[in-house]
Amino acid sequence: MNRLVEICSQEFLCRERAALDSKRRPFWLAQAEEWEQRALDEIARHFRECNQAELNAA
């Protein structure tokens, strides 16, 4: 879960930069969306691993 925290921190930083850098706002928002997708992928990976562990234990 530490990885998820790091990913979400990167997303936050990109959104913060988007708010402060009006010239490059589209770039920073696109970067934030990429980090958001990485976070969703990380959550999905975590649940797949948990489900696989439960299946192996049964």
Buried (B, 14 or more C-beta within 10 A) or exposed (E): EEEBEBBBEBBEBBBEBBEEEEEEEEEBBEBBEEBBEBBEEBEEEEEEEEEEEEEEEE
